[in-house]
Amino acid sequence: MKINKNAVKRVILFIHKLGIHIGIHVLPVHYYSPVPNILELAKTKEIWAKKSQLPGIMPISAKVPTDSSGSPHLISHPGPGMAFFT
């Protein structure tokens, strides 16, 4: 029995559109998918669900280095709202 690929694609598209109408998104489980695979996360919880010391994160109360004029030492400005301090 030969399966018509176009018919299968039309059925899949119909199911996809039907899901969107009722508020369900069916997505493939793939590395590049923005939606996490919660079954895989549950299996690996002991790896990622730990309290972190957050190395490299500056506390909010930390003093930002400034020069004699009081301006911070900006070394780079890669994009809007982003800057690195020396």
N, CA, C and O atoms as CSV, one atom per row, in Angstrom:
chain,resi,resn,atom,element,x,y,z
A,1,MET,N,N,0.844,-1.178,0.000
A,1,MET,CA,C,0.000,0.000,0.000
A,1,MET,C,C,0.889,1.240,0.000
A,1,MET,O,O,1.740,1.395,0.876
A,2,LYS,N,N,0.697,2.105,-0.961
A,2,LYS,CA,C,1.484,3.326,-1.073
A,2,LYS,C,C,0.753,4.467,-0.380
A,2,LYS,O,O,-0.442,4.679,-0.581
A,3,ILE,N,N,1.510,5.200,0.449
A,3,ILE,CA,C,0.930,6.320,1.185
A,3,ILE,C,C,1.221,7.609,0.417
A,3,ILE,O,O,2.357,7.865,0.019
A,4,ASN,N,N,0.193,8.402,0.219
A,4,ASN,CA,C,0.323,9.666,-0.470
A,4,ASN,C,C,0.881,10.701,0.519
A,4,ASN,O,O,0.206,11.076,1.477
A,5,LYS,N,N,2.120,11.158,0.277
A,5,LYS,CA,C,2.789,12.092,1.193
A,5,LYS,C,C,2.025,13.409,1.317
A,5,LYS,O,O,1.944,13.977,2.406
A,6,ASN,N,N,1.473,13.889,0.224
A,6,ASN,CA,C,0.724,15.145,0.275
A,6,ASN,C,C,-0.518,15.018,1.146
A,6,ASN,O,O,-0.878,15.957,1.856
A,7,ALA,N,N,-1.168,13.874,1.097
A,7,ALA,CA,C,-2.353,13.660,1.933
A,7,ALA,C,C,-1.969,13.640,3.404
A,7,ALA,O,O,-2.678,14.197,4.242
A,8,VAL,N,N,-0.846,13.000,3.720
A,8,VAL,CA,C,-0.363,12.955,5.104
A,8,VAL,C,C,-0.019,14.368,5.582
A,8,VAL,O,O,-0.357,14.737,6.706
A,9,LYS,N,N,0.646,15.157,4.744
A,9,LYS,CA,C,0.991,16.534,5.102
A,9,LYS,C,C,-0.262,17.367,5.347
A,9,LYS,O,O,-0.307,18.175,6.275
A,10,ARG,N,N,-1.282,17.166,4.506
A,10,ARG,CA,C,-2.531,17.920,4.693
A,10,ARG,C,C,-3.205,17.552,6.009
A,10,ARG,O,O,-3.734,18.428,6.694
A,11,VAL,N,N,-3.197,16.272,6.373
A,11,VAL,CA,C,-3.792,15.830,7.639
A,11,VAL,C,C,-3.017,16.413,8.822
A,11,VAL,O,O,-3.621,16.893,9.781
A,12,ILE,N,N,-1.694,16.375,8.759
A,12,ILE,CA,C,-0.864,16.923,9.840
A,12,ILE,C,C,-1.110,18.430,9.981
A,12,ILE,O,O,-1.230,18.931,11.099
A,13,LEU,N,N,-1.186,19.153,8.867
A,13,LEU,CA,C,-1.454,20.588,8.916
A,13,LEU,C,C,-2.838,20.849,9.502
A,13,LEU,O,O,-3.007,21.783,10.286
A,14,PHE,N,N,-3.828,20.039,9.133
A,14,PHE,CA,C,-5.171,20.192,9.681
A,14,PHE,C,C,-5.165,19.995,11.202
A,14,PHE,O,O,-5.784,20.769,11.933
A,15,ILE,N,N,-4.471,18.970,11.668
A,15,ILE,CA,C,-4.390,18.704,13.107
A,15,ILE,C,C,-3.670,19.855,13.813
A,15,ILE,O,O,-4.075,20.273,14.898
A,16,HIS,N,N,-2.607,20.364,13.198
A,16,HIS,CA,C,-1.864,21.491,13.762
A,16,HIS,C,C,-2.775,22.722,13.902
A,16,HIS,O,O,-2.809,23.353,14.959
A,17,LYS,N,N,-3.502,23.054,12.850
A,17,LYS,CA,C,-4.411,24.201,12.884
A,17,LYS,C,C,-5.541,23.993,13.890
A,17,LYS,O,O,-5.931,24.931,14.586
A,18,LEU,N,N,-6.062,22.783,13.971
A,18,LEU,CA,C,-7.115,22.475,14.943
A,18,LEU,C,C,-6.589,22.676,16.366
A,18,LEU,O,O,-7.279,23.243,17.212
A,19,GLY,N,N,-5.379,22.213,16.623
A,19,GLY,CA,C,-4.780,22.394,17.935
A,19,GLY,C,C,-4.623,23.863,18.289
A,19,GLY,O,O,-4.883,24.258,19.425
A,20,ILE,N,N,-4.199,24.673,17.328
A,20,ILE,CA,C,-4.045,26.109,17.576
A,20,ILE,C,C,-5.398,26.737,17.911
A,20,ILE,O,O,-5.482,27.595,18.790
A,21,HIS,N,N,-6.434,26.323,17.231
A,21,HIS,CA,C,-7.773,26.871,17.504
A,21,HIS,C,C,-8.237,26.560,18.923
A,21,HIS,O,O,-8.954,27.362,19.522
A,22,ILE,N,N,-7.845,25.420,19.467
A,22,ILE,CA,C,-8.285,25.075,20.825
A,22,ILE,C,C,-7.210,25.374,21.870
A,22,ILE,O,O,-7.364,25.030,23.043
A,23,GLY,N,N,-6.104,26.025,21.432
A,23,GLY,CA,C,-5.087,26.475,22.376
A,23,GLY,C,C,-4.007,25.462,22.706
A,23,GLY,O,O,-3.394,25.539,23.771
A,24,ILE,N,N,-3.766,24.519,21.818
A,24,ILE,CA,C,-2.736,23.504,22.038
A,24,ILE,C,C,-1.696,23.596,20.929
A,24,ILE,O,O,-2.033,23.624,19.745
A,25,HIS,N,N,-0.432,23.644,21.329
A,25,HIS,CA,C,0.654,23.623,20.356
A,25,HIS,C,C,1.374,22.285,20.480
A,25,HIS,O,O,1.915,21.962,21.537
A,26,VAL,N,N,1.380,21.523,19.419
A,26,VAL,CA,C,2.083,20.247,19.390
A,26,VAL,C,C,3.414,20.498,18.703
A,26,VAL,O,O,3.459,20.823,17.516
A,27,LEU,N,N,4.511,20.342,19.464
A,27,LEU,CA,C,5.845,20.620,18.943
A,27,LEU,C,C,6.708,19.369,19.002
A,27,LEU,O,O,6.526,18.530,19.885
A,28,PRO,N,N,7.640,19.238,18.077
A,28,PRO,CA,C,8.535,18.086,18.126
A,28,PRO,C,C,9.530,18.232,19.276
A,28,PRO,O,O,9.915,19.344,19.636
A,29,VAL,N,N,9.941,17.106,19.845
A,29,VAL,CA,C,10.982,17.111,20.870
A,29,VAL,C,C,12.301,17.182,20.115
A,29,VAL,O,O,12.710,16.227,19.456
A,30,HIS,N,N,12.954,18.327,20.224
A,30,HIS,CA,C,14.177,18.544,19.479
A,30,HIS,C,C,15.067,19.483,20.272
A,30,HIS,O,O,14.582,20.306,21.049
A,31,TYR,N,N,16.364,19.357,20.074
A,31,TYR,CA,C,17.350,20.182,20.770
A,31,TYR,C,C,17.071,21.673,20.563
A,31,TYR,O,O,17.241,22.460,21.493
A,32,TYR,N,N,16.655,22.067,19.383
A,32,TYR,CA,C,16.444,23.468,19.061
A,32,TYR,C,C,15.047,23.971,19.434
A,32,TYR,O,O,14.748,25.147,19.225
A,33,SER,N,N,14.213,23.131,19.964
A,33,SER,CA,C,12.863,23.553,20.344
A,33,SER,C,C,12.932,24.477,21.559
A,33,SER,O,O,13.611,24.155,22.534
A,34,PRO,N,N,12.236,25.625,21.518
A,34,PRO,CA,C,12.275,26.547,22.654
A,34,PRO,C,C,11.485,26.047,23.858
A,34,PRO,O,O,11.584,26.620,24.943
A,35,VAL,N,N,10.712,24.997,23.679
A,35,VAL,CA,C,9.901,24.452,24.765
A,35,VAL,C,C,10.650,23.267,25.379
A,35,VAL,O,O,11.008,22.332,24.663
A,36,PRO,N,N,10.890,23.293,26.689
A,36,PRO,CA,C,11.654,22.203,27.298
A,36,PRO,C,C,10.876,20.894,27.330
A,36,PRO,O,O,9.648,20.881,27.415
A,37,ASN,N,N,11.612,19.805,27.261
A,37,ASN,CA,C,11.018,18.478,27.397
A,37,ASN,C,C,10.959,18.181,28.899
A,37,ASN,O,O,11.970,17.808,29.495
A,38,ILE,N,N,9.788,18.345,29.509
A,38,ILE,CA,C,9.684,18.208,30.963
A,38,ILE,C,C,9.915,16.779,31.436
A,38,ILE,O,O,10.262,16.572,32.599
A,39,LEU,N,N,9.736,15.804,30.583
A,39,LEU,CA,C,10.020,14.418,30.964
A,39,LEU,C,C,11.529,14.219,31.120
A,39,LEU,O,O,11.981,13.542,32.044
A,40,GLU,N,N,12.307,14.818,30.204
A,40,GLU,CA,C,13.765,14.731,30.287
A,40,GLU,C,C,14.280,15.542,31.478
A,40,GLU,O,O,15.223,15.123,32.149
A,41,LEU,N,N,13.680,16.676,31.738
A,41,LEU,CA,C,14.074,17.478,32.897
A,41,LEU,C,C,13.849,16.713,34.197
A,41,LEU,O,O,14.680,16.780,35.103
A,42,ALA,N,N,12.751,15.998,34.299
A,42,ALA,CA,C,12.462,15.223,35.514
A,42,ALA,C,C,13.504,14.125,35.730
A,42,ALA,O,O,13.872,13.831,36.867
A,43,LYS,N,N,13.981,13.517,34.636
A,43,LYS,CA,C,14.978,12.448,34.746
A,43,LYS,C,C,16.333,12.975,35.202
A,43,LYS,O,O,17.090,12.252,35.850
A,44,THR,N,N,16.651,14.233,34.871
A,44,THR,CA,C,17.973,14.790,35.157
A,44,THR,C,C,17.939,15.850,36.252
A,44,THR,O,O,18.840,16.685,36.329
A,45,LYS,N,N,16.931,15.829,37.085
A,45,LYS,CA,C,16.756,16.877,38.096
A,45,LYS,C,C,17.942,16.984,39.046
A,45,LYS,O,O,18.282,18.089,39.468
A,46,GLU,N,N,18.583,15.870,39.394
A,46,GLU,CA,C,19.708,15.909,40.325
A,46,GLU,C,C,20.915,16.655,39.735
A,46,GLU,O,O,21.797,17.077,40.484
A,47,ILE,N,N,20.966,16.818,38.435
A,47,ILE,CA,C,22.069,17.527,37.790
A,47,ILE,C,C,21.854,19.041,37.828
A,47,ILE,O,O,22.780,19.788,38.144
A,48,TRP,N,N,20.645,19.497,37.511
A,48,TRP,CA,C,20.425,20.933,37.344
A,48,TRP,C,C,19.702,21.606,38.500
A,48,TRP,O,O,19.751,22.832,38.602
A,49,ALA,N,N,19.040,20.869,39.366
A,49,ALA,CA,C,18.232,21.484,40.428
A,49,ALA,C,C,19.026,21.607,41.726
A,49,ALA,O,O,18.649,21.044,42.754
A,50,LYS,N,N,20.127,22.349,41.664
A,50,LYS,CA,C,20.961,22.566,42.843
A,50,LYS,C,C,21.029,24.060,43.131
A,50,LYS,O,O,20.896,24.888,42.230
A,51,LYS,N,N,21.237,24.387,44.400
A,51,LYS,CA,C,21.443,25.785,44.746
A,51,LYS,C,C,22.814,26.184,44.206
A,51,LYS,O,O,23.797,25.469,44.400
A,52,SER,N,N,22.871,27.321,43.534
A,52,SER,CA,C,24.112,27.786,42.934
A,52,SER,C,C,24.692,28.942,43.735
A,52,SER,O,O,23.963,29.745,44.317
A,53,GLN,N,N,26.016,29.010,43.750
A,53,GLN,CA,C,26.696,30.135,44.377
A,53,GLN,C,C,26.706,31.350,43.447
A,53,GLN,O,O,27.118,32.435,43.859
A,54,LEU,N,N,26.262,31.184,42.209
A,54,LEU,CA,C,26.232,32.228,41.190
A,54,LEU,C,C,27.593,32.914,41.023
A,54,LEU,O,O,27.690,34.132,41.172
A,55,PRO,N,N,28.636,32.149,40.717
A,55,PRO,CA,C,29.951,32.765,40.556
A,55,PRO,C,C,29.945,33.743,39.384
A,55,PRO,O,O,29.376,33.470,38.327
A,56,GLY,N,N,30.586,34.882,39.596
A,56,GLY,CA,C,30.663,35.881,38.537
A,56,GLY,C,C,29.515,36.867,38.518
A,56,GLY,O,O,29.539,37.826,37.745
A,57,ILE,N,N,28.512,36.654,39.348
A,57,ILE,CA,C,27.384,37.577,39.401
A,57,ILE,C,C,27.667,38.613,40.485
A,57,ILE,O,O,27.929,38.254,41.633
A,58,MET,N,N,27.616,39.885,40.129
A,58,MET,CA,C,27.879,40.958,41.077
A,58,MET,C,C,26.608,41.242,41.877
A,58,MET,O,O,25.549,41.454,41.286
A,59,PRO,N,N,26.694,41.249,43.212
A,59,PRO,CA,C,25.510,41.568,44.002
A,59,PRO,C,C,25.016,42.981,43.701
A,59,PRO,O,O,25.800,43.856,43.331
A,60,ILE,N,N,23.728,43.195,43.859
A,60,ILE,CA,C,23.142,44.507,43.589
A,60,ILE,C,C,23.789,45.576,44.465
A,60,ILE,O,O,23.935,46.720,44.033
A,61,SER,N,N,24.172,45.226,45.669
A,61,SER,CA,C,24.747,46.195,46.589
A,61,SER,C,C,26.215,46.500,46.304
A,61,SER,O,O,26.791,47.378,46.946
A,62,ALA,N,N,26.835,45.791,45.350
A,62,ALA,CA,C,28.255,46.003,45.054
A,62,ALA,C,C,28.465,47.373,44.432
A,62,ALA,O,O,27.638,47.848,43.655
A,63,LYS,N,N,29.567,47.995,44.778
A,63,LYS,CA,C,29.887,49.325,44.255
A,63,LYS,C,C,30.463,49.181,42.839
A,63,LYS,O,O,31.381,48.393,42.616
A,64,VAL,N,N,29.922,49.941,41.898
A,64,VAL,CA,C,30.401,49.938,40.526
A,64,VAL,C,C,31.651,50.804,40.456
A,64,VAL,O,O,31.626,51.944,40.920
A,65,PRO,N,N,32.759,50.291,39.881
A,65,PRO,CA,C,33.983,51.091,39.814
A,65,PRO,C,C,33.767,52.363,38.996
A,65,PRO,O,O,33.160,52.322,37.926
A,66,THR,N,N,34.261,53.481,39.498
A,66,THR,CA,C,34.118,54.758,38.793
A,66,THR,C,C,35.471,55.455,38.727
A,66,THR,O,O,36.391,55.128,39.476
A,67,ASP,N,N,35.576,56.418,37.819
A,67,ASP,CA,C,36.790,57.227,37.768
A,67,ASP,C,C,36.587,58.467,38.645
A,67,ASP,O,O,35.597,58.549,39.372
A,68,SER,N,N,37.523,59.445,38.586
A,68,SER,CA,C,37.447,60.602,39.464
A,68,SER,C,C,36.217,61.463,39.211
A,68,SER,O,O,35.793,62.205,40.098
A,69,SER,N,N,35.627,61.376,37.996
A,69,SER,CA,C,34.431,62.170,37.705
A,69,SER,C,C,33.160,61.476,38.180
A,69,SER,O,O,32.072,62.049,38.123
A,70,GLY,N,N,33.304,60.244,38.648
A,70,GLY,CA,C,32.128,59.497,39.100
A,70,GLY,C,C,31.487,58.649,38.023
A,70,GLY,O,O,30.487,57.976,38.276
A,71,SER,N,N,32.063,58.672,36.795
A,71,SER,CA,C,31.506,57.870,35.697
A,71,SER,C,C,32.046,56.448,35.758
A,71,SER,O,O,33.227,56.255,36.048
A,72,PRO,N,N,31.218,55.460,35.495
A,72,PRO,CA,C,31.715,54.086,35.479
A,72,PRO,C,C,32.701,53.872,34.333
A,72,PRO,O,O,32.614,54.537,33.300
A,73,HIS,N,N,33.630,52.951,34.517
A,73,HIS,CA,C,34.613,52.603,33.487
A,73,HIS,C,C,33.977,51.624,32.512
A,73,HIS,O,O,34.003,50.417,32.751
A,74,LEU,N,N,33.421,52.107,31.442
A,74,LEU,CA,C,32.827,51.242,30.427
A,74,LEU,C,C,33.914,50.816,29.459
A,74,LEU,O,O,34.644,51.657,28.935
A,75,ILE,N,N,34.030,49.503,29.215
A,75,ILE,CA,C,35.035,49.023,28.271
A,75,ILE,C,C,34.420,48.560,26.965
A,75,ILE,O,O,35.125,48.388,25.971
A,76,SER,N,N,33.111,48.357,26.960
A,76,SER,CA,C,32.464,47.888,25.746
A,76,SER,C,C,30.985,48.233,25.811
A,76,SER,O,O,30.396,48.302,26.890
A,77,HIS,N,N,30.410,48.443,24.671
A,77,HIS,CA,C,28.974,48.708,24.589
A,77,HIS,C,C,28.424,47.898,23.423
A,77,HIS,O,O,28.218,48.443,22.339
A,78,PRO,N,N,28.176,46.569,23.635
A,78,PRO,CA,C,27.797,45.674,22.536
A,78,PRO,C,C,26.394,45.896,21.983
A,78,PRO,O,O,26.129,45.512,20.844
A,79,GLY,N,N,25.498,46.494,22.741
A,79,GLY,CA,C,24.155,46.687,22.259
A,79,GLY,C,C,23.348,47.508,23.231
A,79,GLY,O,O,23.858,47.872,24.290
A,80,PRO,N,N,22.098,47.817,22.909
A,80,PRO,CA,C,21.272,48.647,23.763
A,80,PRO,C,C,21.135,48.048,25.161
A,80,PRO,O,O,20.787,46.877,25.316
A,81,GLY,N,N,21.413,48.866,26.171
A,81,GLY,CA,C,21.231,48.440,27.545
A,81,GLY,C,C,22.316,47.526,28.084
A,81,GLY,O,O,22.184,47.007,29.192
A,82,MET,N,N,23.389,47.316,27.327
A,82,MET,CA,C,24.428,46.391,27.758
A,82,MET,C,C,25.760,47.123,27.858
A,82,MET,O,O,26.116,47.895,26.968
A,83,ALA,N,N,26.492,46.883,28.937
A,83,ALA,CA,C,27.812,47.483,29.099
A,83,ALA,C,C,28.626,46.599,30.040
A,83,ALA,O,O,28.060,45.889,30.871
A,84,PHE,N,N,29.940,46.641,29.913
A,84,PHE,CA,C,30.823,45.905,30.776
A,84,PHE,C,C,31.706,46.899,31.511
A,84,PHE,O,O,32.171,47.874,30.921
A,85,PHE,N,N,31.936,46.662,32.780
A,85,PHE,CA,C,32.744,47.559,33.584
A,85,PHE,C,C,34.126,46.951,33.824
A,85,PHE,O,O,34.264,45.732,33.930
A,86,THR,N,N,35.144,47.804,33.907
A,86,THR,CA,C,36.497,47.349,34.219
A,86,THR,C,C,36.660,47.290,35.715
A,86,THR,O,O,37.730,46.929,36.205
